[in-house]
């Protein structure tokens, strides 16, 4: 009895896939039995198809059945039966679908393959000491990197497919018995609620995960290294791995997280504490230095030391711009140079940065368009910004706001703006976790790994900030 007309069925599949040029099939006949292999040659391993399927078929002398195909002939680990309506989905997932004329049952074999790079140290997270592996665009590789570090049955991976056109796999990863169940449920609910035609990268799902999508401030953590994500999961956080993206997202997120670095845990804890203080000072300088300079120059010059005031007066005399326009011009000049250096090839980017920063800046000063103190202040704030590169985009916007406040209202504007944003951050939370924890609210046990850090052996409890189910670490 013939169940499928192979030629007709294969033609229907080809039409459904719009006769794509990478569509391929192979018909195999033996002793009156016909088998049709349907696949997309661009995303399957054709050598493995030959070795694991076609060669065993040729040496198999008995009558072919679905049972013998699964258990005796096909030499692949992932072989399963599928429904007829799932044929297209399985083919698009990089599987080979087998249709026969002697059975209504359909088989699917996982032979998915695509080019992927080897895990290497991410350019955004270099370390002096410590692991140098980084996530890649292949989800299976990323899951392997996490599984290798967390050899426990409590490591849970839940996979979802999002995007009507891309069918992107998103894995929610957490440690059962440690991660807060309410956070896990909330993350899963938000992932399931995403209705879009495509997810290209992990950043595409940020706005769906954030509690306040229109907020200026970062609300979701991110990492490119498996050791960082592992450490966060051990603290009770939930990770989201998106296929085709080397960036893994983590929730909940707190502001102090970006003051920390993986290097901190691979060096002396006294030095780590010192470096974190430097990062905090760098953040403050980046935020308010241009604004304070403007406020002092325009409104509060009488509190400046006389020698410094004379220097500023000498260097700014005869400039065609007001102090506010001068600082804004220098700020925009540096920002343009930064954007150019990002998009040019590496061998041109460095040259452009040097030419722009040195020649344009020096020429601008000599031409009397900008002043040396203005260049120094803006350059200092831009350099200090990258003590915490994860916050660069948010801080850049805040720099502009504080420049406007300093230039229009003076120090009162700077202080008012600082109080406003501090109050806003104090009200902000991420999945039930206060944004400024462990300082507001103050959580004494979590202060051991905040700005000042203690030896790893003293961190006997998981951070109370994230409400882990299992609190004891040691």
TORKOL-4160 file (C-alpha; in steps of 0.2 Angstrom, whole numbers, padded with zeros to 4 digits, m for minus):
474
<pt num="1" X="0000" Y="0000" Z="0000"/>
<pt num="2" X="0007" Y="0017" Z="m0005"/>
<pt num="3" X="0005" Y="0031" Z="0008"/>
<pt num="4" X="0014" Y="0045" Z="m0001"/>
<pt num="5" X="0016" Y="0050" Z="m0019"/>
<pt num="6" X="0034" Y="0056" Z="m0016"/>
<pt num="7" X="0035" Y="0067" Z="m0032"/>
<pt num="8" X="0019" Y="0075" Z="m0028"/>
<pt num="9" X="0024" Y="0078" Z="m0010"/>
<pt num="10" X="0041" Y="0084" Z="m0013"/>
<pt num="11" X="0034" Y="0096" Z="m0026"/>
<pt num="12" X="0022" Y="0103" Z="m0013"/>
<pt num="13" X="0036" Y="0106" Z="m0001"/>
<pt num="14" X="0046" Y="0115" Z="m0014"/>
<pt num="15" X="0031" Y="0126" Z="m0018"/>
<pt num="16" X="0028" Y="0130" Z="0000"/>
<pt num="17" X="0047" Y="0135" Z="0002"/>
<pt num="18" X="0045" Y="0146" Z="m0014"/>
<pt num="19" X="0057" Y="0136" Z="m0024"/>
<pt num="20" X="0071" Y="0142" Z="m0015"/>
<pt num="21" X="0088" Y="0139" Z="m0023"/>
<pt num="22" X="0095" Y="0130" Z="m0008"/>
<pt num="23" X="0080" Y="0118" Z="m0007"/>
<pt num="24" X="0086" Y="0100" Z="m0011"/>
<pt num="25" X="0080" Y="0082" Z="m0011"/>
<pt num="26" X="0086" Y="0065" Z="m0015"/>
<pt num="27" X="0075" Y="0050" Z="m0019"/>
<pt num="28" X="0081" Y="0032" Z="m0015"/>
<pt num="29" X="0074" Y="0016" Z="m0022"/>
<pt num="30" X="0077" Y="m0001" Z="m0016"/>
<pt num="31" X="0067" Y="m0017" Z="m0019"/>
<pt num="32" X="0051" Y="m0007" Z="m0024"/>
<pt num="33" X="0053" Y="0004" Z="m0009"/>
<pt num="34" X="0055" Y="0023" Z="m0011"/>
<pt num="35" X="0062" Y="0035" Z="0002"/>
<pt num="36" X="0062" Y="0054" Z="m0001"/>
<pt num="37" X="0075" Y="0065" Z="0008"/>
<pt num="38" X="0070" Y="0083" Z="0009"/>
<pt num="39" X="0082" Y="0097" Z="0016"/>
<pt num="40" X="0090" Y="0114" Z="0014"/>
<pt num="41" X="0107" Y="0111" Z="0008"/>
<pt num="42" X="0113" Y="0128" Z="0015"/>
<pt num="43" X="0111" Y="0123" Z="0033"/>
<pt num="44" X="0114" Y="0104" Z="0034"/>
<pt num="45" X="0130" Y="0094" Z="0035"/>
<pt num="46" X="0129" Y="0085" Z="0018"/>
<pt num="47" X="0145" Y="0075" Z="0022"/>
<pt num="48" X="0136" Y="0068" Z="0038"/>
<pt num="49" X="0120" Y="0065" Z="0028"/>
<pt num="50" X="0130" Y="0054" Z="0016"/>
<pt num="51" X="0140" Y="0045" Z="0030"/>
<pt num="52" X="0126" Y="0042" Z="0042"/>
<pt num="53" X="0111" Y="0039" Z="0031"/>
<pt num="54" X="0115" Y="0035" Z="0013"/>
<pt num="55" X="0130" Y="0023" Z="0016"/>
<pt num="56" X="0121" Y="0013" Z="0029"/>
<pt num="57" X="0106" Y="0012" Z="0018"/>
<pt num="58" X="0116" Y="0004" Z="0004"/>
<pt num="59" X="0123" Y="m0010" Z="0015"/>
<pt num="60" X="0106" Y="m0014" Z="0023"/>
<pt num="61" X="0099" Y="m0030" Z="0014"/>
<pt num="62" X="0083" Y="m0033" Z="0024"/>
<pt num="63" X="0066" Y="m0025" Z="0021"/>
<pt num="64" X="0066" Y="m0007" Z="0026"/>
<pt num="65" X="0054" Y="m0001" Z="0039"/>
<pt num="66" X="0052" Y="0015" Z="0049"/>
<pt num="67" X="0058" Y="0005" Z="0065"/>
<pt num="68" X="0074" Y="m0001" Z="0056"/>
<pt num="69" X="0077" Y="0016" Z="0049"/>
<pt num="70" X="0077" Y="0023" Z="0067"/>
<pt num="71" X="0086" Y="0009" Z="0076"/>
<pt num="72" X="0097" Y="0000" Z="0063"/>
<pt num="73" X="0101" Y="0011" Z="0048"/>
<pt num="74" X="0102" Y="0030" Z="0053"/>
<pt num="75" X="0118" Y="0033" Z="0062"/>
<pt num="76" X="0113" Y="0050" Z="0070"/>
<pt num="77" X="0109" Y="0054" Z="0089"/>
<pt num="78" X="0094" Y="0064" Z="0086"/>
<pt num="79" X="0081" Y="0055" Z="0076"/>
<pt num="80" X="0062" Y="0057" Z="0079"/>
<pt num="81" X="0045" Y="0055" Z="0071"/>
<pt num="82" X="0035" Y="0070" Z="0066"/>
<pt num="83" X="0018" Y="0075" Z="0060"/>
<pt num="84" X="0015" Y="0080" Z="0042"/>
<pt num="85" X="0010" Y="0098" Z="0047"/>
<pt num="86" X="0027" Y="0100" Z="0055"/>
<pt num="87" X="0038" Y="0096" Z="0039"/>
<pt num="88" X="0041" Y="0114" Z="0034"/>
<pt num="89" X="0046" Y="0119" Z="0052"/>
<pt num="90" X="0058" Y="0104" Z="0053"/>
<pt num="91" X="0066" Y="0108" Z="0037"/>
<pt num="92" X="0069" Y="0126" Z="0042"/>
<pt num="93" X="0077" Y="0120" Z="0058"/>
<pt num="94" X="0091" Y="0112" Z="0048"/>
<pt num="95" X="0084" Y="0094" Z="0049"/>
<pt num="96" X="0082" Y="0081" Z="0035"/>
<pt num="97" X="0065" Y="0075" Z="0033"/>
<pt num="98" X="0062" Y="0057" Z="0027"/>
<pt num="99" X="0046" Y="0053" Z="0018"/>
<pt num="100" X="0042" Y="0035" Z="0011"/>
<pt num="101" X="0030" Y="0026" Z="0000"/>
<pt num="102" X="0027" Y="0012" Z="0013"/>
<pt num="103" X="0022" Y="0021" Z="0028"/>
<pt num="104" X="0012" Y="0036" Z="0034"/>
<pt num="105" X="0025" Y="0040" Z="0047"/>
<pt num="106" X="0038" Y="0054" Z="0044"/>
<pt num="107" X="0056" Y="0054" Z="0051"/>
<pt num="108" X="0066" Y="0070" Z="0055"/>
<pt num="109" X="0085" Y="0069" Z="0057"/>
<pt num="110" X="0095" Y="0083" Z="0065"/>
<pt num="111" X="0110" Y="0087" Z="0053"/>
<pt num="112" X="0110" Y="0106" Z="0057"/>
<pt num="113" X="0127" Y="0115" Z="0053"/>
<pt num="114" X="0132" Y="0132" Z="0049"/>
<pt num="115" X="0149" Y="0142" Z="0050"/>
<pt num="116" X="0153" Y="0148" Z="0068"/>
<pt num="117" X="0168" Y="0155" Z="0076"/>
<pt num="118" X="0179" Y="0148" Z="0090"/>
<pt num="119" X="0175" Y="0155" Z="0108"/>
<pt num="120" X="0188" Y="0168" Z="0111"/>
<pt num="121" X="0191" Y="0183" Z="0122"/>
<pt num="122" X="0178" Y="0196" Z="0119"/>
<pt num="123" X="0184" Y="0214" Z="0114"/>
<pt num="124" X="0173" Y="0222" Z="0127"/>
<pt num="125" X="0178" Y="0211" Z="0142"/>
<pt num="126" X="0197" Y="0208" Z="0142"/>
<pt num="127" X="0205" Y="0201" Z="0158"/>
<pt num="128" X="0223" Y="0201" Z="0164"/>
<pt num="129" X="0220" Y="0185" Z="0173"/>
<pt num="130" X="0206" Y="0173" Z="0172"/>
<pt num="131" X="0196" Y="0164" Z="0159"/>
<pt num="132" X="0197" Y="0171" Z="0141"/>
<pt num="133" X="0183" Y="0162" Z="0133"/>
<pt num="134" X="0168" Y="0172" Z="0127"/>
<pt num="135" X="0151" Y="0168" Z="0120"/>
<pt num="136" X="0149" Y="0166" Z="0101"/>
<pt num="137" X="0134" Y="0167" Z="0089"/>
<pt num="138" X="0130" Y="0148" Z="0090"/>
<pt num="139" X="0118" Y="0145" Z="0104"/>
<pt num="140" X="0123" Y="0126" Z="0107"/>
<pt num="141" X="0141" Y="0132" Z="0110"/>
<pt num="142" X="0135" Y="0145" Z="0122"/>
<pt num="143" X="0125" Y="0132" Z="0132"/>
<pt num="144" X="0140" Y="0120" Z="0132"/>
<pt num="145" X="0151" Y="0134" Z="0139"/>
<pt num="146" X="0138" Y="0136" Z="0154"/>
<pt num="147" X="0135" Y="0117" Z="0156"/>
<pt num="148" X="0154" Y="0115" Z="0157"/>
<pt num="149" X="0155" Y="0127" Z="0172"/>
<pt num="150" X="0139" Y="0121" Z="0181"/>
<pt num="151" X="0139" Y="0102" Z="0182"/>
<pt num="152" X="0123" Y="0101" Z="0192"/>
<pt num="153" X="0106" Y="0094" Z="0188"/>
<pt num="154" X="0099" Y="0110" Z="0195"/>
<pt num="155" X="0104" Y="0120" Z="0179"/>
<pt num="156" X="0088" Y="0122" Z="0169"/>
<pt num="157" X="0087" Y="0127" Z="0151"/>
<pt num="158" X="0070" Y="0132" Z="0144"/>
<pt num="159" X="0069" Y="0135" Z="0126"/>
<pt num="160" X="0056" Y="0146" Z="0117"/>
<pt num="161" X="0054" Y="0151" Z="0098"/>
<pt num="162" X="0050" Y="0169" Z="0095"/>
<pt num="163" X="0047" Y="0179" Z="0079"/>
<pt num="164" X="0035" Y="0174" Z="0065"/>
<pt num="165" X="0049" Y="0175" Z="0052"/>
<pt num="166" X="0065" Y="0171" Z="0061"/>
<pt num="167" X="0059" Y="0158" Z="0073"/>
<pt num="168" X="0073" Y="0163" Z="0085"/>
<pt num="169" X="0077" Y="0152" Z="0099"/>
<pt num="170" X="0078" Y="0160" Z="0116"/>
<pt num="171" X="0084" Y="0150" Z="0131"/>
<pt num="172" X="0080" Y="0155" Z="0149"/>
<pt num="173" X="0093" Y="0148" Z="0160"/>
<pt num="174" X="0093" Y="0147" Z="0179"/>
<pt num="175" X="0098" Y="0137" Z="0194"/>
<pt num="176" X="0083" Y="0128" Z="0201"/>
<pt num="177" X="0083" Y="0130" Z="0220"/>
<pt num="178" X="0093" Y="0146" Z="0219"/>
<pt num="179" X="0084" Y="0158" Z="0207"/>
<pt num="180" X="0068" Y="0166" Z="0214"/>
<pt num="181" X="0054" Y="0157" Z="0206"/>
<pt num="182" X="0044" Y="0173" Z="0204"/>
<pt num="183" X="0058" Y="0181" Z="0194"/>
<pt num="184" X="0059" Y="0165" Z="0183"/>
<pt num="185" X="0040" Y="0165" Z="0180"/>
<pt num="186" X="0040" Y="0184" Z="0176"/>
<pt num="187" X="0054" Y="0182" Z="0163"/>
<pt num="188" X="0045" Y="0167" Z="0155"/>
<pt num="189" X="0029" Y="0177" Z="0154"/>
<pt num="190" X="0037" Y="0192" Z="0146"/>
<pt num="191" X="0046" Y="0181" Z="0133"/>
<pt num="192" X="0030" Y="0172" Z="0129"/>
<pt num="193" X="0021" Y="0189" Z="0127"/>
<pt num="194" X="0033" Y="0195" Z="0113"/>
<pt num="195" X="0024" Y="0196" Z="0096"/>
<pt num="196" X="0035" Y="0201" Z="0082"/>
<pt num="197" X="0041" Y="0195" Z="0065"/>
<pt num="198" X="0059" Y="0194" Z="0070"/>
<pt num="199" X="0072" Y="0194" Z="0084"/>
<pt num="200" X="0089" Y="0197" Z="0076"/>
<pt num="201" X="0100" Y="0199" Z="0092"/>
<pt num="202" X="0097" Y="0199" Z="0111"/>
<pt num="203" X="0095" Y="0218" Z="0111"/>
<pt num="204" X="0079" Y="0216" Z="0101"/>
<pt num="205" X="0071" Y="0209" Z="0117"/>
<pt num="206" X="0077" Y="0222" Z="0129"/>
<pt num="207" X="0061" Y="0233" Z="0128"/>
<pt num="208" X="0050" Y="0218" Z="0131"/>
<pt num="209" X="0060" Y="0213" Z="0147"/>
<pt num="210" X="0062" Y="0230" Z="0154"/>
<pt num="211" X="0050" Y="0236" Z="0168"/>
<pt num="212" X="0051" Y="0254" Z="0161"/>
<pt num="213" X="0055" Y="0253" Z="0142"/>
<pt num="214" X="0055" Y="0272" Z="0140"/>
<pt num="215" X="0068" Y="0275" Z="0155"/>
<pt num="216" X="0085" Y="0282" Z="0151"/>
<pt num="217" X="0093" Y="0270" Z="0163"/>
<pt num="218" X="0099" Y="0252" Z="0159"/>
<pt num="219" X="0088" Y="0239" Z="0167"/>
<pt num="220" X="0095" Y="0223" Z="0160"/>
<pt num="221" X="0112" Y="0216" Z="0163"/>
<pt num="222" X="0123" Y="0209" Z="0149"/>
<pt num="223" X="0139" Y="0199" Z="0148"/>
<pt num="224" X="0150" Y="0191" Z="0134"/>
<pt num="225" X="0159" Y="0179" Z="0145"/>
<pt num="226" X="0152" Y="0163" Z="0152"/>
<pt num="227" X="0162" Y="0165" Z="0169"/>
<pt num="228" X="0152" Y="0181" Z="0172"/>
<pt num="229" X="0135" Y="0173" Z="0168"/>
<pt num="230" X="0139" Y="0158" Z="0179"/>
<pt num="231" X="0144" Y="0169" Z="0194"/>
<pt num="232" X="0128" Y="0179" Z="0191"/>
<pt num="233" X="0117" Y="0163" Z="0190"/>
<pt num="234" X="0125" Y="0157" Z="0206"/>
<pt num="235" X="0119" Y="0173" Z="0215"/>
<pt num="236" X="0101" Y="0169" Z="0210"/>
<pt num="237" X="0100" Y="0178" Z="0193"/>
<pt num="238" X="0091" Y="0172" Z="0177"/>
<pt num="239" X="0101" Y="0172" Z="0161"/>
<pt num="240" X="0093" Y="0174" Z="0143"/>
<pt num="241" X="0103" Y="0166" Z="0129"/>
<pt num="242" X="0097" Y="0172" Z="0111"/>
<pt num="243" X="0102" Y="0162" Z="0096"/>
<pt num="244" X="0114" Y="0171" Z="0084"/>
<pt num="245" X="0120" Y="0183" Z="0098"/>
<pt num="246" X="0136" Y="0183" Z="0108"/>
<pt num="247" X="0127" Y="0194" Z="0121"/>
<pt num="248" X="0119" Y="0185" Z="0136"/>
<pt num="249" X="0106" Y="0195" Z="0146"/>
<pt num="250" X="0104" Y="0194" Z="0165"/>
<pt num="251" X="0090" Y="0199" Z="0177"/>
<pt num="252" X="0088" Y="0206" Z="0190"/>
<pt num="253" X="0100" Y="0221" Z="0187"/>
<pt num="254" X="0107" Y="0233" Z="0199"/>
<pt num="255" X="0117" Y="0249" Z="0196"/>
<pt num="256" X="0132" Y="0243" Z="0207"/>
<pt num="257" X="0134" Y="0228" Z="0194"/>
<pt num="258" X="0142" Y="0239" Z="0181"/>
<pt num="259" X="0155" Y="0245" Z="0194"/>
<pt num="260" X="0161" Y="0227" Z="0196"/>
<pt num="261" X="0172" Y="0218" Z="0183"/>
<pt num="262" X="0177" Y="0200" Z="0182"/>
<pt num="263" X="0195" Y="0206" Z="0185"/>
<pt num="264" X="0190" Y="0211" Z="0202"/>
<pt num="265" X="0188" Y="0192" Z="0207"/>
<pt num="266" X="0205" Y="0187" Z="0200"/>
<pt num="267" X="0216" Y="0200" Z="0209"/>
<pt num="268" X="0219" Y="0205" Z="0227"/>
<pt num="269" X="0203" Y="0211" Z="0235"/>
<pt num="270" X="0211" Y="0227" Z="0242"/>
<pt num="271" X="0216" Y="0232" Z="0224"/>
<pt num="272" X="0199" Y="0227" Z="0218"/>
<pt num="273" X="0191" Y="0239" Z="0231"/>
<pt num="274" X="0203" Y="0253" Z="0225"/>
<pt num="275" X="0199" Y="0251" Z="0207"/>
<pt num="276" X="0180" Y="0251" Z="0210"/>
<pt num="277" X="0182" Y="0268" Z="0219"/>
<pt num="278" X="0191" Y="0274" Z="0204"/>
<pt num="279" X="0177" Y="0268" Z="0193"/>
<pt num="280" X="0164" Y="0277" Z="0204"/>
<pt num="281" X="0175" Y="0293" Z="0204"/>
<pt num="282" X="0176" Y="0291" Z="0185"/>
<pt num="283" X="0158" Y="0290" Z="0183"/>
<pt num="284" X="0155" Y="0306" Z="0193"/>
<pt num="285" X="0168" Y="0316" Z="0184"/>
<pt num="286" X="0161" Y="0310" Z="0167"/>
<pt num="287" X="0143" Y="0315" Z="0173"/>
<pt num="288" X="0146" Y="0333" Z="0180"/>
<pt num="289" X="0163" Y="0339" Z="0175"/>
<pt num="290" X="0158" Y="0349" Z="0160"/>
<pt num="291" X="0142" Y="0356" Z="0169"/>
<pt num="292" X="0152" Y="0361" Z="0184"/>
<pt num="293" X="0165" Y="0370" Z="0174"/>
<pt num="294" X="0152" Y="0379" Z="0164"/>
<pt num="295" X="0143" Y="0384" Z="0181"/>
<pt num="296" X="0159" Y="0390" Z="0189"/>
<pt num="297" X="0164" Y="0400" Z="0173"/>
<pt num="298" X="0147" Y="0409" Z="0170"/>
<pt num="299" X="0139" Y="0410" Z="0187"/>
<pt num="300" X="0151" Y="0406" Z="0202"/>
<pt num="301" X="0168" Y="0413" Z="0196"/>
<pt num="302" X="0170" Y="0422" Z="0212"/>
<pt num="303" X="0174" Y="0405" Z="0221"/>
<pt num="304" X="0188" Y="0400" Z="0210"/>
<pt num="305" X="0206" Y="0403" Z="0215"/>
<pt num="306" X="0212" Y="0419" Z="0208"/>
<pt num="307" X="0227" Y="0411" Z="0198"/>
<pt num="308" X="0215" Y="0399" Z="0190"/>
<pt num="309" X="0202" Y="0413" Z="0187"/>
<pt num="310" X="0216" Y="0423" Z="0178"/>
<pt num="311" X="0221" Y="0408" Z="0168"/>
<pt num="312" X="0203" Y="0405" Z="0162"/>
<pt num="313" X="0200" Y="0423" Z="0158"/>
<pt num="314" X="0216" Y="0424" Z="0148"/>
<pt num="315" X="0212" Y="0408" Z="0138"/>
<pt num="316" X="0194" Y="0412" Z="0134"/>
<pt num="317" X="0196" Y="0431" Z="0130"/>
<pt num="318" X="0192" Y="0435" Z="0112"/>
<pt num="319" X="0183" Y="0418" Z="0109"/>
<pt num="320" X="0168" Y="0420" Z="0096"/>
<pt num="321" X="0157" Y="0408" Z="0106"/>
<pt num="322" X="0149" Y="0410" Z="0123"/>
<pt num="323" X="0156" Y="0397" Z="0136"/>
<pt num="324" X="0140" Y="0386" Z="0134"/>
<pt num="325" X="0141" Y="0385" Z="0115"/>
<pt num="326" X="0160" Y="0382" Z="0117"/>
<pt num="327" X="0158" Y="0367" Z="0128"/>
<pt num="328" X="0144" Y="0361" Z="0118"/>
<pt num="329" X="0154" Y="0362" Z="0102"/>
<pt num="330" X="0169" Y="0353" Z="0109"/>
<pt num="331" X="0157" Y="0340" Z="0116"/>
<pt num="332" X="0149" Y="0337" Z="0099"/>
<pt num="333" X="0167" Y="0337" Z="0091"/>
<pt num="334" X="0173" Y="0323" Z="0103"/>
<pt num="335" X="0157" Y="0313" Z="0100"/>
<pt num="336" X="0158" Y="0314" Z="0081"/>
<pt num="337" X="0176" Y="0308" Z="0082"/>
<pt num="338" X="0171" Y="0294" Z="0093"/>
<pt num="339" X="0157" Y="0288" Z="0081"/>
<pt num="340" X="0169" Y="0290" Z="0066"/>
<pt num="341" X="0182" Y="0279" Z="0074"/>
<pt num="342" X="0169" Y="0266" Z="0078"/>
<pt num="343" X="0164" Y="0264" Z="0060"/>
<pt num="344" X="0180" Y="0265" Z="0051"/>
<pt num="345" X="0192" Y="0250" Z="0048"/>
<pt num="346" X="0204" Y="0248" Z="0063"/>
<pt num="347" X="0219" Y="0254" Z="0053"/>
<pt num="348" X="0210" Y="0270" Z="0049"/>
<pt num="349" X="0200" Y="0272" Z="0065"/>
<pt num="350" X="0216" Y="0275" Z="0076"/>
<pt num="351" X="0223" Y="0287" Z="0064"/>
<pt num="352" X="0207" Y="0297" Z="0063"/>
<pt num="353" X="0206" Y="0298" Z="0082"/>
<pt num="354" X="0224" Y="0304" Z="0083"/>
<pt num="355" X="0221" Y="0317" Z="0069"/>
<pt num="356" X="0205" Y="0323" Z="0076"/>
<pt num="357" X="0210" Y="0324" Z="0094"/>
<pt num="358" X="0227" Y="0332" Z="0092"/>
<pt num="359" X="0227" Y="0341" Z="0076"/>
<pt num="360" X="0209" Y="0348" Z="0076"/>
<pt num="361" X="0210" Y="0352" Z="0095"/>
<pt num="362" X="0227" Y="0360" Z="0094"/>
<pt num="363" X="0222" Y="0370" Z="0078"/>
<pt num="364" X="0205" Y="0375" Z="0086"/>
<pt num="365" X="0214" Y="0382" Z="0101"/>
<pt num="366" X="0227" Y="0391" Z="0091"/>
<pt num="367" X="0214" Y="0398" Z="0079"/>
<pt num="368" X="0205" Y="0406" Z="0094"/>
<pt num="369" X="0189" Y="0395" Z="0092"/>
<pt num="370" X="0190" Y="0385" Z="0108"/>
<pt num="371" X="0200" Y="0387" Z="0124"/>
<pt num="372" X="0212" Y="0374" Z="0132"/>
<pt num="373" X="0203" Y="0372" Z="0148"/>
<pt num="374" X="0187" Y="0368" Z="0139"/>
<pt num="375" X="0196" Y="0355" Z="0128"/>
<pt num="376" X="0204" Y="0348" Z="0144"/>
<pt num="377" X="0188" Y="0347" Z="0154"/>
<pt num="378" X="0178" Y="0338" Z="0140"/>
<pt num="379" X="0192" Y="0326" Z="0136"/>
<pt num="380" X="0193" Y="0322" Z="0154"/>
<pt num="381" X="0175" Y="0318" Z="0155"/>
<pt num="382" X="0175" Y="0308" Z="0139"/>
<pt num="383" X="0190" Y="0298" Z="0146"/>
<pt num="384" X="0182" Y="0295" Z="0163"/>
<pt num="385" X="0166" Y="0289" Z="0154"/>
<pt num="386" X="0175" Y="0273" Z="0149"/>
<pt num="387" X="0180" Y="0268" Z="0166"/>
<pt num="388" X="0162" Y="0260" Z="0165"/>
<pt num="389" X="0160" Y="0257" Z="0146"/>
<pt num="390" X="0143" Y="0247" Z="0150"/>
<pt num="391" X="0135" Y="0264" Z="0155"/>
<pt num="392" X="0143" Y="0274" Z="0141"/>
<pt num="393" X="0127" Y="0277" Z="0131"/>
<pt num="394" X="0116" Y="0282" Z="0146"/>
<pt num="395" X="0130" Y="0293" Z="0154"/>
<pt num="396" X="0133" Y="0302" Z="0137"/>
<pt num="397" X="0114" Y="0308" Z="0137"/>
<pt num="398" X="0116" Y="0313" Z="0156"/>
<pt num="399" X="0132" Y="0323" Z="0151"/>
<pt num="400" X="0122" Y="0334" Z="0139"/>
<pt num="401" X="0108" Y="0336" Z="0152"/>
<pt num="402" X="0121" Y="0342" Z="0165"/>
<pt num="403" X="0129" Y="0354" Z="0153"/>
<pt num="404" X="0112" Y="0362" Z="0149"/>
<pt num="405" X="0108" Y="0363" Z="0168"/>
<pt num="406" X="0126" Y="0370" Z="0172"/>
<pt num="407" X="0125" Y="0383" Z="0158"/>
<pt num="408" X="0108" Y="0389" Z="0162"/>
<pt num="409" X="0106" Y="0387" Z="0181"/>
<pt num="410" X="0123" Y="0386" Z="0188"/>
<pt num="411" X="0128" Y="0375" Z="0203"/>
<pt num="412" X="0109" Y="0375" Z="0208"/>
<pt num="413" X="0105" Y="0366" Z="0192"/>
<pt num="414" X="0118" Y="0353" Z="0194"/>
<pt num="415" X="0113" Y="0349" Z="0212"/>
<pt num="416" X="0095" Y="0349" Z="0208"/>
<pt num="417" X="0098" Y="0338" Z="0193"/>
<pt num="418" X="0108" Y="0326" Z="0203"/>
<pt num="419" X="0095" Y="0325" Z="0217"/>
<pt num="420" X="0081" Y="0322" Z="0204"/>
<pt num="421" X="0091" Y="0308" Z="0196"/>
<pt num="422" X="0096" Y="0300" Z="0212"/>
<pt num="423" X="0078" Y="0300" Z="0218"/>
<pt num="424" X="0072" Y="0293" Z="0202"/>
<pt num="425" X="0085" Y="0279" Z="0203"/>
<pt num="426" X="0080" Y="0276" Z="0221"/>
<pt num="427" X="0062" Y="0272" Z="0215"/>
<pt num="428" X="0067" Y="0261" Z="0201"/>
<pt num="429" X="0068" Y="0242" Z="0202"/>
<pt num="430" X="0072" Y="0227" Z="0191"/>
<pt num="431" X="0060" Y="0212" Z="0194"/>
<pt num="432" X="0057" Y="0217" Z="0212"/>
<pt num="433" X="0076" Y="0221" Z="0216"/>
<pt num="434" X="0079" Y="0239" Z="0221"/>
<pt num="435" X="0090" Y="0248" Z="0208"/>
<pt num="436" X="0102" Y="0256" Z="0221"/>
<pt num="437" X="0104" Y="0240" Z="0232"/>
<pt num="438" X="0113" Y="0236" Z="0243"/>
<pt num="439" X="0115" Y="0255" Z="0248"/>
<pt num="440" X="0097" Y="0260" Z="0246"/>
<pt num="441" X="0089" Y="0250" Z="0254"/>
<pt num="442" X="0105" Y="0246" Z="0265"/>
<pt num="443" X="0108" Y="0228" Z="0265"/>
<pt num="444" X="0123" Y="0225" Z="0277"/>
<pt num="445" X="0128" Y="0207" Z="0271"/>
<pt num="446" X="0128" Y="0213" Z="0253"/>
<pt num="447" X="0140" Y="0227" Z="0256"/>
<pt num="448" X="0154" Y="0214" Z="0257"/>
<pt num="449" X="0154" Y="0214" Z="0238"/>
<pt num="450" X="0148" Y="0231" Z="0233"/>
<pt num="451" X="0160" Y="0246" Z="0231"/>
<pt num="452" X="0172" Y="0238" Z="0243"/>
<pt num="453" X="0174" Y="0220" Z="0241"/>
<pt num="454" X="0179" Y="0206" Z="0253"/>
<pt num="455" X="0189" Y="0190" Z="0250"/>
<pt num="456" X="0179" Y="0177" Z="0241"/>
<pt num="457" X="0180" Y="0165" Z="0256"/>
<pt num="458" X="0170" Y="0178" Z="0266"/>
<pt num="459" X="0155" Y="0179" Z="0254"/>
<pt num="460" X="0146" Y="0165" Z="0264"/>
<pt num="461" X="0129" Y="0170" Z="0259"/>
<pt num="462" X="0121" Y="0174" Z="0242"/>
<pt num="463" X="0116" Y="0192" Z="0239"/>
<pt num="464" X="0100" Y="0195" Z="0248"/>
<pt num="465" X="0097" Y="0209" Z="0235"/>
<pt num="466" X="0091" Y="0196" Z="0223"/>
<pt num="467" X="0080" Y="0186" Z="0235"/>
<pt num="468" X="0088" Y="0169" Z="0231"/>
<pt num="469" X="0078" Y="0153" Z="0236"/>
<pt num="470" X="0094" Y="0146" Z="0244"/>
<pt num="471" X="0103" Y="0159" Z="0254"/>
<pt num="472" X="0119" Y="0149" Z="0260"/>
<pt num="473" X="0133" Y="0149" Z="0248"/>
<pt num="474" X="0146" Y="0141" Z="0260"/>
